[in-house]
Amino acid sequence: MKRLKKQWPYLEDVPFDSFVNAQPLILIGVDNQLLSLGRKIRQGHWNDPVATKTWLGWVISGNVPKSLRVDNVYAFHVCEVGNEDDLVKLIKTSFSTESFGVRIVEEQCRSKEDQRAMI
């Protein structure tokens, strides 16, 4: 990061650090996409790197010469498999009329006349 700041002076006061050997603290899903949107931008010339401030901090992106580049690729794939019987039960329950407030009435509603006739 120091080499990037030295190469492009407009990035000198941007507070960002390398994440080599960093441990993630949060996992962001699609429902939090606003966290990655840019709020401030620092840019130099047309093909220079761009620093973007997001809600989570600064991000640098763009063209970087090979001499300053650190090529690390990290990919994570998590697949969690649970008990499918629980999933089937959950789906059946969600389609049940009782799950959204409809109840089966055991006693039929009868008029007072019908009730007297039944006695």
N, C-alpha and C positions, 0 to 999 in steps of 0.2 A: 504494500500500500504506500509505503514511503516513496518507492520508485515512481509510482503513478503520480503522486502529488508533486514530485520533483519535475517530472516530464510535463505536467499540465498545471501551471500555477493557479488557474481558476478553481482547482480542486483542493488547494492548500488548506482552506479553513473548513472543509467538509469533514465532520467527525465520523469517520467509519473505520472499522477494523477488519482484519482478515478473519474468516471463519474456519480456517484450517484447524482441525482437531476440536472444533466447538461441539457442544452437545445441545441438541434442540430442547427447548423448554415448552413449546406449544406446537400444536398441529392445527393448521388453518385449512378449513374446508371452503367450498364454494359459497356457503352462506355468509362468509366473512370477506368477500372479495374486495370490499371497500378499503380494507386494511392495506392492500397492495397498490392502491391508486396513488399517483403522484400528487403531492401538495406543493412542492417547490422543485425547481429544476435549475441545475448549473450546467452550462454548456460552453464549449469553446468554439472551434471552427467546425465546418461541416462534417468531417469524418472523425472528429475527436470523441472520446468517451463522454457520456452524459451521466451526471450524478442526479438522482431523483430522491427527494425526501418523501417517504411514505409515513403512515401512522406508526409503523414499527421501526423506523429508522431510515438511514440512507442506503441506497442501492446504486452501484455503478454498473453501467452497461455500455456496449458499443465496441468499436474497433480498438484493439490494444495490440501494439507490435509484439511479435513473438519473443523479443528479448525481455519484455516486461510481463509476459503472460505466464501464469501458473496453470497448467492444464490438469485439473482434477475433475473427474466425473463421478458423481455419487447418484445412485438410483436405489430407491427403496420401494419394495412392493410388499404389502401386507394383505394376507388373505386369511380370514378367520372363518372356520367352518364350525357350525354348531349342530345341535341335534335337530334334524329336519322334522321330527315329530312335533317339537315345540312350535316350529314355524307353521306347519300345517294346522295345528290347533289354533294358533293365533289368527291365521287367515279365516278359518271357519268361524271363529268367534266374531271377527270383524264383519262378516256377512250375516250374522244372526240378527234377527229383528230385535231381540232383547238387548243387544249391545247399544242400540241408539234410542232406548226408552220405550219401545213398544212391548206391552206385556199381554200375555194371554190371560183373559179373565175366565176363571173356572165357573163362576156363577153367572148365569144369564140374567140380565136385567128384565124384570117383569113388572107390569103395571100392578097397582093395588088390587084391581079386579082379578087379574090372573093369579096373584098370590092367594087371594081368598078362595078362589076356585080350586086351588091345589090342596087346601086343607081339608 
